[in-house]
Amino acid sequence: MLAPLFLLWPMSVAITYVVAQHIADVPYDRSLANTVNLLAHQVRVVDGKPALPMNDTLRQALRADETASQFWLVVDSQGRYVAGDRGLPLPKAASTAEPGVVRFDDDSLRGFAIRVAYTRVDPRSQAGAQDVGPVTVMVAETGEKRAQLANEIIKGVIIPQFVVLPIAVLLVWFGLSRGVAPLNALQQRLRARRPDDLSPIDDRAAPTEIAPLVGAINDLLDRLSATVQTQRRFVADAAHQLKTPLAGLRTQAELALRDASADEMQASLRQLVTGSERATRLVNQLLLLAHAENPAAVGMTPIDLADVAREHTTQWAPQALSLRTDLGFEDPDGVVPIAGNPILLGELLNNLLDNALRYTPRGGRITVRVRRHENYAVLDVEDSGPGIAVAERERVFDRFYRVLGTPADGSGLGLAIVREIAGKHDAVVTISDNTDGTGLERATPGTRFTVTFPLGPSLHKDTLFK
């Protein structure tokens, strides 16, 4: 703020000088015009020639003072001298001036700048002056009095500025220092924070002008805190869950290294393979969960939910056949558009199908269905397994939670991944009993997982994800 202030000050001096010159010209031009009009009224025609008789009034009006010098001249229509100072230059536009109208011009005389006022007088209204042409009357003065008045005006403006400017600088400095003091305090508080302190900033001590900035920082801190908590939870879960399979693998390896029979070694190696498969699946699920929790990894594009469901259901058909399970897919009528990430949606369906195949007895039935319901896209995965008790339906989405007494093997992460991916797509996952609508009682109710998505924009078939 101070730099522009000091740059504007010379501009203010220059503008003040120009304005002062104009102000000084106005009264002195008016005085020159009065003198010219006084001389013009005294022009007479004597013996058919123009003349200017002098009297005390004219001498008093033309008297010079100690500050400035005045000059005057009267010439006839032919430019011939009538009276006054012969050395006064004649203005170029004097011959075109209208009678009775005072004009002004700047010129020089004997090396001094002068201000000239002139007018033309038509004496033909006087007796015996019918043949006399217009007479030009001029009065000029030097610019000392004008310069003196302009200097006084400039002094009256500039001198107070020399006093006001330092005071303004001090006031600006004081005001800015007081204004940024809360910012300095906020900066010190932020620098003094521990690296793990992501609590919101107290906006009550911050200036009102930066309240939106503090709010944005607090929002960033909240999101950063959520990300850090997610990472900590992932590390804790991974460390906890990997201990058991890794310990089992080490135990089986130690058993295989002992002096044992070939059969015992084969059994230990089979256990090693089984344990490594479980550990691999657990690691893959943990990595998938971490990927789903990362907001930057979820890129949404317009896709057809039916295409994604059909493709991934087909991939599970060989495993379903090996388990003698009837795996079916009910295709909707037309396109079911949503905004989603096809990779994550595929993993959502994979986890639902893997869960269904693990808990559905051999010879059972699993059905995948995609449909539209009002303004929603619905994905159903139904099985004929033992079902899930109402009291357990919310807890099965917790990480590493497994219903007691279930014979199937698993890590308890599949449904947690399903809910995480559904949340990224603004979808809702619900669990209900699977009723086939025949009215016949079944030994087990079965389970239906329903994922409800908001419908996306309409799609053309040639633009769908394949």
Wavefront OBJ file of the C-alpha trace (Angstrom):
o trace
v 0.000 0.000 0.000
v 2.873 2.395 0.730
v 4.578 1.936 -2.643
v 1.515 3.040 -4.687
v 1.009 5.883 -2.215
v 4.506 7.265 -2.870
v 4.093 6.758 -6.619
v 0.794 8.636 -6.663
v 2.202 11.607 -4.767
v 4.279 13.027 -7.724
v 1.248 12.529 -9.940
v -0.798 14.521 -7.442
v 1.797 17.344 -7.561
v 1.692 17.430 -11.378
v -2.106 17.437 -11.488
v -2.204 20.161 -8.819
v 0.169 22.296 -10.895
v -2.010 22.008 -14.020
v -5.164 22.797 -12.071
v -3.479 25.744 -10.320
v -2.416 27.204 -13.673
v -5.994 27.001 -14.902
v -7.331 28.532 -11.711
v -4.800 31.389 -11.944
v -5.667 32.103 -15.603
v -9.375 32.588 -15.006
v -9.352 35.844 -12.906
v -6.479 37.418 -14.844
v -8.113 36.611 -18.188
v -11.258 38.241 -16.879
v -9.250 41.346 -15.918
v -7.622 41.478 -19.370
v -11.043 41.175 -21.015
v -12.337 44.085 -18.931
v -9.351 46.211 -19.955
v -9.804 45.335 -23.647
v -13.500 46.234 -23.486
v -12.654 49.522 -21.735
v -10.220 50.469 -24.508
v -12.661 49.353 -27.196
v -15.342 51.668 -25.874
v -12.921 54.607 -26.097
v -12.120 54.186 -29.814
v -13.211 57.245 -31.809
v -13.126 58.385 -35.437
v -11.283 61.686 -35.897
v -11.026 63.201 -39.371
v -12.106 59.892 -40.922
v -9.457 57.926 -39.083
v -9.663 55.769 -35.940
v -8.083 57.184 -32.793
v -7.874 56.396 -29.071
v -7.945 59.538 -26.907
v -6.279 58.881 -23.541
v -7.805 59.961 -20.241
v -7.153 59.327 -16.547
v -9.414 56.269 -16.499
v -7.468 54.580 -19.301
v -4.111 55.485 -17.791
v -5.204 54.008 -14.439
v -6.393 50.799 -16.113
v -3.165 50.404 -18.089
v -0.812 51.265 -15.261
v 1.783 48.525 -14.688
v 2.719 47.318 -11.195
v 5.909 45.889 -9.744
v 4.793 42.290 -10.436
v 3.763 42.249 -14.092
v 4.060 44.485 -17.182
v 1.119 45.421 -19.395
v 1.133 46.352 -23.077
v -1.584 47.559 -25.407
v -2.017 48.258 -29.115
v -4.701 49.559 -31.461
v -4.514 48.994 -35.242
v -6.965 49.716 -38.032
v -8.486 47.271 -40.503
v -5.334 47.422 -42.656
v -3.050 46.634 -39.710
v -1.761 50.254 -39.538
v -0.696 51.581 -36.190
v -3.238 53.749 -34.318
v -1.966 53.875 -30.730
v -0.077 51.879 -28.077
v 3.077 49.758 -28.109
v 4.342 49.221 -31.639
v 6.326 46.090 -30.696
v 3.272 44.092 -29.532
v 2.770 41.207 -32.027
v -0.571 40.986 -33.799
v -2.425 37.656 -33.277
v -2.829 35.598 -36.429
v -6.585 35.261 -35.960
v -7.142 38.929 -35.210
v -8.546 39.641 -38.670
v -11.240 36.968 -38.274
v -12.424 37.909 -34.792
v -16.034 38.955 -34.466
v -16.672 42.537 -33.276
v -17.431 42.692 -29.568
v -16.069 39.166 -28.826
v -12.909 38.950 -26.691
v -10.391 36.283 -27.631
v -7.177 35.142 -25.935
v -3.811 34.038 -27.272
v -0.348 33.168 -25.903
v 2.668 34.827 -27.495
v 6.067 36.288 -26.614
v 7.494 39.816 -26.486
v 11.195 40.610 -26.100
v 11.814 37.040 -24.930
v 9.023 37.030 -22.329
v 5.870 34.957 -22.503
v 2.751 37.102 -22.612
v -0.993 36.563 -22.489
v -2.883 38.570 -25.119
v -6.576 39.528 -25.080
v -7.974 41.145 -28.227
v -11.251 42.170 -29.829
v -12.482 44.110 -32.857
v -14.483 47.313 -32.801
v -16.775 48.473 -35.643
v -16.833 52.331 -35.463
v -19.162 52.783 -38.445
v -22.041 53.601 -36.133
v -20.318 56.893 -35.303
v -20.896 59.998 -37.399
v -18.548 60.339 -40.355
v -17.170 56.817 -39.910
v -18.985 55.015 -42.721
v -15.727 54.388 -44.588
v -13.732 53.237 -41.541
v -13.217 49.509 -41.184
v -13.073 47.438 -37.995
v -10.379 48.362 -35.477
v -8.419 45.731 -33.511
v -7.745 46.454 -29.842
v -5.205 44.320 -27.918
v -4.016 44.199 -24.305
v -1.203 41.900 -23.134
v 0.551 41.201 -19.850
v 3.401 39.029 -18.678
v 2.749 35.921 -16.623
v 4.462 36.839 -13.335
v 1.220 37.438 -11.451
v -0.319 34.243 -12.824
v 2.754 32.202 -11.884
v 2.778 33.757 -8.425
v -0.889 32.854 -7.862
v -0.349 29.321 -9.189
v 2.632 28.879 -6.860
v 0.578 30.012 -3.907
v -2.132 27.506 -4.790
v 0.429 24.701 -5.164
v 2.016 25.617 -1.834
v -1.405 25.549 -0.187
v -1.937 22.002 -1.448
v 1.544 20.465 -1.394
v 2.743 21.715 1.992
v -0.184 20.086 3.849
v 0.567 16.907 1.922
v 4.080 16.855 3.384
v 2.440 16.759 6.793
v -0.471 14.459 5.925
v 1.575 11.881 3.984
v 3.846 10.794 6.866
v 0.820 10.665 9.157
v -1.026 8.553 6.580
v 1.978 6.231 6.322
v 2.046 5.797 10.099
v -1.710 5.210 10.245
v -1.554 2.655 7.428
v 1.369 0.899 9.084
v -0.411 0.869 12.429
v -3.711 -0.301 10.919
v -2.127 -3.108 8.925
v -0.057 -4.224 11.901
v -3.181 -4.403 14.030
v -5.104 -6.048 11.198
v -2.616 -8.847 10.564
v -1.911 -9.491 14.249
v -4.623 -12.222 14.406
v -3.115 -13.780 11.272
v 0.301 -13.858 12.894
v -1.195 -15.441 15.999
v -2.978 -18.015 13.833
v 0.257 -18.758 12.001
v 2.091 -19.287 15.296
v -0.615 -21.621 16.571
v -0.446 -23.686 13.372
v 3.354 -23.883 13.509
v 3.203 -24.975 17.145
v 0.844 -27.875 16.395
v 2.004 -31.444 16.612
v 2.203 -33.288 13.269
v -0.651 -35.600 14.307
v -2.940 -32.795 15.481
v -5.657 -32.493 12.800
v -8.278 -30.852 15.002
v -10.234 -27.921 13.511
v -8.901 -24.377 13.838
v -10.774 -22.172 16.289
v -12.314 -19.570 13.970
v -13.402 -17.320 16.841
v -9.887 -15.863 17.137
v -9.532 -15.314 13.380
v -10.583 -12.092 11.601
v -14.016 -12.110 10.011
v -12.501 -11.453 6.573
v -10.673 -14.809 6.537
v -13.523 -16.850 8.044
v -14.167 -18.577 4.668
v -10.455 -19.452 4.436
v -10.467 -20.899 7.972
v -13.611 -22.864 7.106
v -11.947 -24.285 3.993
v -8.840 -25.251 6.001
v -11.021 -26.955 8.615
v -12.814 -28.867 5.878
v -9.434 -29.948 4.476
v -8.309 -31.011 7.953
v -11.493 -33.058 8.382
v -10.925 -34.865 5.090
v -7.249 -35.369 5.887
v -8.150 -36.719 9.322
v -10.616 -39.157 7.767
v -7.943 -40.328 5.321
v -5.390 -40.786 8.099
v -7.913 -42.702 10.209
v -8.706 -44.934 7.238
v -5.030 -45.676 6.701
v -4.491 -46.392 10.398
v -7.514 -48.677 10.478
v -6.321 -50.495 7.379
v -2.822 -51.019 8.821
v -4.254 -52.231 12.150
v -6.694 -54.592 10.415
v -4.049 -55.950 8.074
v -1.567 -56.507 10.901
v -4.206 -58.221 13.031
v -5.618 -60.455 10.325
v -2.309 -61.482 8.768
v -0.891 -62.738 12.042
v -2.984 -65.921 12.105
v -2.397 -67.178 8.525
v 1.280 -66.293 8.655
v 1.657 -68.107 11.969
v -0.125 -71.126 10.493
v 2.147 -71.134 7.457
v 5.207 -71.032 9.688
v 3.883 -73.899 11.803
v 3.206 -76.096 8.783
v 6.631 -75.278 7.346
v 8.289 -76.268 10.611
v 6.329 -79.522 10.641
v 7.448 -80.274 7.098
v 11.085 -79.695 8.051
v 10.994 -82.249 10.842
v 11.966 -85.815 10.330
v 8.519 -87.011 9.304
v 7.135 -89.583 6.964
v 6.278 -88.820 3.373
v 2.558 -88.818 4.191
v 2.992 -86.331 7.015
v 5.118 -84.094 4.778
v 2.485 -84.209 2.038
v -0.192 -83.249 4.572
v 1.907 -80.309 5.786
v 2.516 -79.150 2.221
v -1.207 -79.295 1.449
v -1.828 -77.221 4.543
v 0.825 -74.766 3.332
v -0.940 -74.415 -0.028
v -4.329 -73.953 1.641
v -2.924 -71.396 4.096
v -1.166 -69.460 1.345
v -4.411 -69.347 -0.645
v -6.238 -67.944 2.367
v -3.493 -65.380 3.009
v -3.490 -64.377 -0.656
v -7.245 -63.901 -0.673
v -7.069 -61.903 2.555
v -4.341 -59.633 1.189
v -6.274 -59.104 -2.049
v -9.414 -58.196 -0.118
v -7.493 -55.784 2.117
v -5.971 -54.098 -0.933
v -9.392 -53.905 -2.603
v -10.876 -52.383 0.548
v -8.095 -49.786 0.666
v -8.685 -49.013 -3.019
v -12.427 -48.587 -2.457
v -11.827 -46.267 0.509
v -9.618 -43.963 -1.548
v -11.863 -41.162 -2.934
v -9.370 -40.306 -5.698
v -9.554 -43.847 -7.062
v -13.289 -43.749 -7.775
v -13.819 -42.355 -11.273
v -17.476 -42.332 -12.314
v -18.582 -42.873 -15.898
v -21.996 -43.591 -17.466
v -22.392 -47.384 -17.709
v -25.105 -50.014 -18.104
v -25.474 -51.949 -14.846
v -26.880 -54.953 -16.745
v -23.736 -55.246 -18.885
v -21.465 -55.261 -15.828
v -23.625 -57.797 -13.974
v -23.931 -60.094 -17.004
v -20.190 -60.120 -17.679
v -19.143 -60.910 -14.103
v -21.901 -63.453 -13.536
v -20.662 -65.352 -16.589
v -17.153 -65.484 -15.120
v -18.478 -67.370 -12.051
v -20.320 -70.025 -14.100
v -17.449 -72.583 -14.128
v -17.077 -72.488 -10.363
v -20.854 -72.778 -9.929
v -20.868 -75.847 -12.200
v -18.069 -77.449 -10.189
v -20.215 -77.016 -7.064
v -23.359 -78.249 -8.892
v -25.029 -74.930 -8.170
v -27.626 -73.426 -10.510
v -26.290 -69.905 -11.304
v -28.697 -67.792 -13.360
v -28.930 -64.243 -14.637
v -32.196 -62.402 -15.334
v -31.633 -59.759 -18.000
v -33.712 -56.563 -17.760
v -35.797 -55.130 -20.556
v -33.570 -52.424 -21.977
v -30.691 -50.420 -20.568
v -30.280 -49.740 -16.827
v -27.971 -46.676 -16.787
v -26.033 -45.551 -13.718
v -22.980 -43.437 -13.027
v -20.340 -45.757 -11.645
v -16.901 -47.290 -11.732
v -17.084 -50.566 -13.671
v -14.056 -52.093 -11.910
v -15.383 -51.445 -8.416
v -18.904 -52.543 -9.391
v -17.432 -55.767 -10.731
v -15.696 -56.368 -7.402
v -18.956 -55.648 -5.568
v -20.737 -58.356 -7.575
v -17.771 -60.729 -7.271
v -17.892 -60.516 -3.482
v -21.665 -61.067 -3.420
v -21.360 -64.119 -5.715
v -18.377 -65.487 -3.794
v -20.343 -65.129 -0.560
v -23.383 -66.830 -2.127
v -21.349 -69.755 -3.490
v -19.639 -70.285 -0.131
v -22.895 -70.475 1.843
v -25.228 -72.140 -0.678
v -25.233 -75.939 -0.320
v -24.401 -78.119 -3.308
v -27.317 -78.370 -5.691
v -28.616 -74.984 -4.600
v -29.679 -72.019 -6.674
v -28.214 -68.521 -7.099
v -29.883 -65.839 -9.206
v -28.505 -62.453 -10.250
v -31.135 -59.960 -11.355
v -30.922 -56.389 -12.688
v -34.083 -54.301 -12.905
v -35.433 -50.785 -12.877
v -37.742 -49.648 -10.128
v -39.115 -46.106 -10.430
v -36.055 -43.818 -10.427
v -33.631 -46.459 -9.218
v -31.494 -49.251 -10.655
v -31.642 -52.436 -8.563
v -29.166 -55.315 -8.404
v -30.381 -58.492 -6.645
v -28.259 -61.515 -5.710
v -30.425 -64.344 -4.351
v -29.294 -67.687 -2.981
v -30.908 -70.734 -1.399
v -28.472 -70.904 1.494
v -29.180 -70.947 5.240
v -30.109 -67.275 5.315
v -29.037 -64.579 7.769
v -30.914 -63.897 10.985
v -32.512 -60.453 11.263
v -30.369 -59.641 14.307
v -27.189 -60.382 12.344
v -28.015 -58.550 9.105
v -26.427 -55.266 10.115
v -23.380 -56.762 11.816
v -22.333 -58.880 8.824
v -21.175 -55.678 7.117
v -18.599 -55.058 9.870
v -15.014 -55.864 9.032
v -13.863 -59.378 9.954
v -17.228 -60.238 11.477
v -18.552 -63.739 10.779
v -21.771 -65.297 12.006
v -21.042 -67.908 14.631
v -21.536 -71.509 13.559
v -21.083 -70.921 9.829
v -19.189 -73.808 8.217
v -17.909 -71.820 5.226
v -14.395 -70.460 5.210
v -13.807 -66.719 4.871
v -12.174 -63.594 6.289
v -15.248 -61.496 6.984
v -14.211 -58.741 4.572
v -16.412 -59.449 1.540
v -19.581 -57.708 2.721
v -17.574 -54.820 4.204
v -16.135 -54.277 0.727
v -19.634 -54.463 -0.783
v -20.945 -51.731 1.519
v -17.864 -49.542 0.966
v -18.189 -49.733 -2.834
v -21.948 -49.156 -2.656
v -21.390 -46.058 -0.530
v -19.027 -44.641 -3.150
v -21.856 -44.973 -5.689
v -24.546 -43.444 -3.418
v -26.152 -46.877 -3.317
v -27.848 -48.722 -0.434
v -27.341 -52.412 0.406
v -30.143 -54.302 2.151
v -30.563 -57.949 3.198
v -33.857 -59.818 3.152
v -35.174 -63.385 2.956
v -35.220 -64.940 -0.480
v -38.812 -65.987 -1.237
v -39.380 -67.605 -4.624
v -43.042 -66.607 -4.752
v -44.361 -70.171 -5.065
v -46.031 -70.161 -1.661
v -44.273 -73.427 -0.706
v -42.420 -73.549 2.590
v -38.679 -74.055 2.261
v -36.320 -75.657 4.722
v -34.078 -72.587 4.607
v -35.227 -69.091 3.708
v -32.207 -68.181 1.625
v -30.798 -64.662 1.374
v -31.385 -61.790 -1.016
v -28.841 -58.959 -1.199
v -30.345 -55.881 -2.848
v -28.182 -52.969 -3.993
v -30.199 -49.906 -5.010
v -28.458 -47.291 -7.220
v -29.770 -43.911 -8.385
v -30.460 -43.966 -12.113
v -27.939 -42.198 -14.308
v -28.375 -40.333 -17.608
v -29.820 -42.160 -20.582
v -27.298 -44.071 -22.683
v -27.072 -45.226 -26.275
v -26.024 -48.801 -26.760
v -22.965 -47.874 -28.801
v -21.535 -45.808 -25.920
v -21.922 -48.389 -23.132
v -19.154 -50.009 -21.214
v -18.452 -53.460 -22.555
l 1 2 3 4 5 6 7 8 9 10 11 12 13 14 15 16 17 18 19 20 21 22 23 24 25 26 27 28 29 30 31 32 33 34 35 36 37 38 39 40 41 42 43 44 45 46 47 48 49 50 51 52 53 54 55 56 57 58 59 60 61 62 63 64 65 66 67 68 69 70 71 72 73 74 75 76 77 78 79 80 81 82 83 84 85 86 87 88 89 90 91 92 93 94 95 96 97 98 99 100 101 102 103 104 105 106 107 108 109 110 111 112 113 114 115 116 117 118 119 120 121 122 123 124 125 126 127 128 129 130 131 132 133 134 135 136 137 138 139 140 141 142 143 144 145 146 147 148 149 150 151 152 153 154 155 156 157 158 159 160 161 162 163 164 165 166 167 168 169 170 171 172 173 174 175 176 177 178 179 180 181 182 183 184 185 186 187 188 189 190 191 192 193 194 195 196 197 198 199 200 201 202 203 204 205 206 207 208 209 210 211 212 213 214 215 216 217 218 219 220 221 222 223 224 225 226 227 228 229 230 231 232 233 234 235 236 237 238 239 240 241 242 243 244 245 246 247 248 249 250 251 252 253 254 255 256 257 258 259 260 261 262 263 264 265 266 267 268 269 270 271 272 273 274 275 276 277 278 279 280 281 282 283 284 285 286 287 288 289 290 291 292 293 294 295 296 297 298 299 300 301 302 303 304 305 306 307 308 309 310 311 312 313 314 315 316 317 318 319 320 321 322 323 324 325 326 327 328 329 330 331 332 333 334 335 336 337 338 339 340 341 342 343 344 345 346 347 348 349 350 351 352 353 354 355 356 357 358 359 360 361 362 363 364 365 366 367 368 369 370 371 372 373 374 375 376 377 378 379 380 381 382 383 384 385 386 387 388 389 390 391 392 393 394 395 396 397 398 399 400 401 402 403 404 405 406 407 408 409 410 411 412 413 414 415 416 417 418 419 420 421 422 423 424 425 426 427 428 429 430 431 432 433 434 435 436 437 438 439 440 441 442 443 444 445 446 447 448 449 450 451 452 453 454 455 456 457 458 459 460 461 462 463 464 465 466
